Amino acid sequence: PGSAAAAAAPGFRWQLDSEYGADPDLAAFEDEGWLVNMSLWDSLAHLRAFLGHAGHQALTRRRREWFERPTPHLVLWWLPDHELPTFSDAMARLETLGELGPSAQAFTFQFPFSAADSAL
């Protein structure tokens, strides 16, 4: 239900699915029981609007009962229009965020950077 709602939301461009490719790093995380969610949006405003939607909130309301929360657990970054994110890149950026804090290459909703800041 969450994937279908995201795909129908304004500003949605792409979401990681099982047909994306055989990324060995992703397979290793899934084998260990991790749930990985990656999506691509036109803007932070579109993503925030989707995350604030009642349907998405209903899905995530009980997440703390179901999942352990790694720190940090979310990373945002800008990509050129023709590129798709990779799981390996996401993990590297998540690690950078944890080690160095927010930057134009790896940021959060609380400390956003513009696409212009990231020198696409």
FENUR-V542856 format. One record per pair of residues at least 12 apart in sequence whose ideal C-beta (glycine too) atoms are under 7 Angstrom apart, sorted by sequence separation. I is the first residue (numbers start at 1). J is the second residue. D is the distance in whole Angstrom. If there is no record, write none. Layout:
# FENUR-V542856
I/J/D
I/J/D
This chain:
# FENUR-V542856
3/15/6
93/105/6
93/106/4
104/117/4
105/118/6
104/118/4
75/90/7
77/93/6
75/93/5
75/94/5
16/36/7
16/38/4
72/94/6
75/97/5
15/38/7
15/39/4
14/39/7
72/97/5
14/40/4
72/98/5
13/40/4
13/41/6
77/105/6
12/41/6
13/42/6
77/106/6
11/41/5
77/107/7
11/42/4
75/106/5
76/107/5
11/43/6
35/67/7
76/108/6
6/39/6
74/108/7
11/46/2
10/46/6
78/115/4
40/79/7
78/118/4
80/120/5
9/50/4
77/118/7
78/120/6
6/50/6
40/84/7
40/85/6
38/85/6
38/87/7
5/55/5
5/56/6
36/87/7
38/90/6
2/56/7
2/59/5
1/59/7
26/87/4
25/87/6
23/86/7
25/88/5
23/87/5
23/88/7
25/91/6
44/112/6
14/84/6
